[in-house]
């Protein structure tokens, strides 16, 4: 029986030695992985340091640009106020013109309504035609001493057409 106990102890010792060798190989691979991970982390720290410094520079330049733009905008404020005042004035002028035009249109409409009530349109047209004829005759009489025939406006219009 001592012999069997010795064989069992030998098997256990060989198994333990195989386990140690296997674990040594696994631990060696884990060491390599951890070594690569450490190198990667070190490289990342350097890159993050560079990125951080570049980011700080970019933020500084951005803040300087924003300050410059704000300064220039404050210088333009009077111009914007002047443009606003011109716009308000133009709006008031336009409103006044609209009111005047509306009043004039209303007065013309009232005059036309009165003319329609009294049937004066025909008489107004007749008076305008008589006025036209008399002024044309006066122009012809004034031009007669110079012996230049004066063409009436109607003749000129027909010649130009």
C-alpha positions as CSV (number, residue, x, y, z in Angstrom):
1,X,0.0,0.0,0.0
2,X,2.8,2.3,0.5
3,X,3.6,1.7,-3.0
4,X,0.2,2.9,-4.1
5,X,0.4,6.0,-1.9
6,X,3.8,6.8,-3.5
7,X,2.3,6.5,-7.0
8,X,-0.6,8.6,-6.1
9,X,1.7,11.2,-4.6
10,X,3.8,11.1,-7.8
11,X,0.7,11.6,-10.0
12,X,-0.4,14.4,-7.8
13,X,3.1,16.0,-8.0
14,X,3.2,15.7,-11.8
15,X,-0.3,17.1,-12.1
16,X,0.6,20.0,-9.9
17,X,3.8,20.6,-12.0
18,X,1.7,20.5,-15.2
19,X,-0.7,22.9,-13.7
20,X,2.1,25.2,-12.6
21,X,3.6,25.1,-16.2
22,X,0.2,25.9,-17.7
23,X,-0.5,28.7,-15.2
24,X,3.0,30.1,-15.9
25,X,2.3,30.3,-19.6
26,X,-1.1,31.9,-19.0
27,X,0.4,34.4,-16.5
28,X,3.1,35.2,-19.1
29,X,0.4,36.0,-21.7
30,X,-1.5,38.1,-19.1
31,X,1.8,39.9,-18.4
32,X,2.2,40.7,-22.1
33,X,-1.4,41.9,-22.4
34,X,-1.0,44.1,-19.4
35,X,2.3,45.4,-20.8
36,X,0.6,46.4,-24.1
37,X,-2.3,47.9,-22.1
38,X,0.2,50.0,-20.1
39,X,1.9,51.2,-23.3
40,X,-1.5,52.1,-24.8
41,X,-2.6,54.0,-21.7
42,X,0.8,55.8,-21.7
43,X,0.3,56.8,-25.4
44,X,-3.3,57.9,-24.7
45,X,-2.1,60.1,-21.9
46,X,0.4,61.8,-24.2
47,X,-2.2,62.2,-26.9
48,X,-4.8,63.5,-24.4
49,X,-2.2,66.0,-23.2
50,X,-1.6,67.2,-26.7
51,X,-5.3,67.4,-27.4
52,X,-5.9,69.3,-24.2
53,X,-3.2,71.9,-25.0
54,X,-4.7,72.3,-28.5
55,X,-8.2,72.6,-27.1
56,X,-7.1,75.2,-24.6
57,X,-5.5,77.2,-27.4
58,X,-8.6,76.9,-29.6
59,X,-10.8,78.0,-26.7
60,X,-8.5,81.0,-26.0
61,X,-8.7,82.0,-29.7
62,X,-12.5,81.5,-29.7
63,X,-12.8,83.7,-26.6
64,X,-10.7,86.4,-28.2
65,X,-12.7,86.3,-31.4
66,X,-16.0,86.5,-29.5
67,X,-14.7,89.5,-27.5
68,X,-13.6,91.2,-30.8
69,X,-17.0,90.5,-32.4
70,X,-18.8,91.8,-29.3
71,X,-16.7,95.0,-29.4
72,X,-17.4,95.6,-33.1
73,X,-21.1,94.9,-32.5
74,X,-21.2,97.6,-29.8
75,X,-19.6,100.0,-32.2
76,X,-22.4,99.2,-34.7
77,X,-25.2,99.8,-32.3
78,X,-25.6,103.5,-33.2
79,X,-25.9,102.6,-36.8
80,X,-28.6,100.0,-36.1
81,X,-30.5,102.6,-34.0
82,X,-30.2,105.1,-36.9
83,X,-31.5,102.6,-39.4
84,X,-34.3,101.8,-37.0
85,X,-35.2,105.5,-36.7
86,X,-35.1,105.8,-40.5
87,X,-37.5,102.9,-40.7
88,X,-39.8,104.3,-38.2
89,X,-39.8,107.7,-40.0
90,X,-40.4,106.0,-43.3
91,X,-43.3,104.1,-41.8
92,X,-44.8,107.3,-40.4
93,X,-44.4,109.0,-43.7
94,X,-46.0,106.1,-45.6
95,X,-48.9,106.1,-43.1
96,X,-49.4,109.8,-43.6
97,X,-49.4,109.4,-47.4
98,X,-51.9,106.6,-47.2
99,X,-54.1,108.7,-45.0
100,X,-53.8,111.7,-47.4
101,X,-54.5,109.4,-50.4
102,X,-57.5,107.9,-48.7
103,X,-58.9,111.3,-47.9
104,X,-58.3,112.5,-51.5
105,X,-59.9,109.4,-52.9
106,X,-62.9,109.8,-50.6
107,X,-63.3,113.4,-51.7
108,X,-63.1,112.4,-55.4
109,X,-65.6,109.7,-54.8
110,X,-67.9,112.2,-53.0
111,X,-67.5,114.7,-56.0
112,X,-68.2,111.9,-58.5
113,X,-71.3,110.9,-56.5
114,X,-72.5,114.5,-56.5
115,X,-71.8,114.8,-60.2
116,X,-73.8,111.6,-60.8
117,X,-76.6,112.9,-58.6
118,X,-76.8,116.1,-60.6
119,X,-75.9,114.5,-64.0
120,X,-73.0,116.9,-64.4
121,X,-70.5,114.5,-66.1
122,X,-71.8,115.2,-69.5
123,X,-71.7,118.9,-68.9
124,X,-68.2,118.7,-67.5
125,X,-67.0,116.8,-70.6
126,X,-68.7,119.3,-72.9
127,X,-67.0,122.2,-71.0
128,X,-63.6,120.5,-71.2
129,X,-64.1,120.0,-75.0
130,X,-65.1,123.7,-75.4
131,X,-62.1,124.8,-73.4
132,X,-59.8,122.6,-75.5
133,X,-61.2,124.1,-78.7
134,X,-60.8,127.7,-77.6
135,X,-57.2,127.2,-76.4
136,X,-56.4,125.6,-79.8
137,X,-57.9,128.5,-81.7
138,X,-55.9,131.0,-79.5
139,X,-52.6,129.1,-80.3
140,X,-53.5,129.2,-84.0
141,X,-54.1,133.0,-83.9
142,X,-50.9,133.6,-82.1
143,X,-49.0,131.6,-84.7
144,X,-50.7,133.3,-87.7
145,X,-48.5,136.4,-87.7
146,X,-45.5,134.2,-88.0
147,X,-47.2,132.3,-90.8
148,X,-46.4,129.0,-89.2
149,X,-49.4,126.7,-89.1
150,X,-49.9,125.3,-85.7
151,X,-51.1,121.8,-85.6
152,X,-53.5,120.9,-82.9
153,X,-52.7,118.3,-80.3
154,X,-55.2,115.9,-81.9
155,X,-53.4,116.2,-85.3
156,X,-50.0,115.6,-83.6
157,X,-51.4,112.6,-81.9
158,X,-52.8,111.2,-85.2
159,X,-49.5,111.9,-87.0
160,X,-47.4,110.1,-84.2
161,X,-49.6,107.1,-84.1
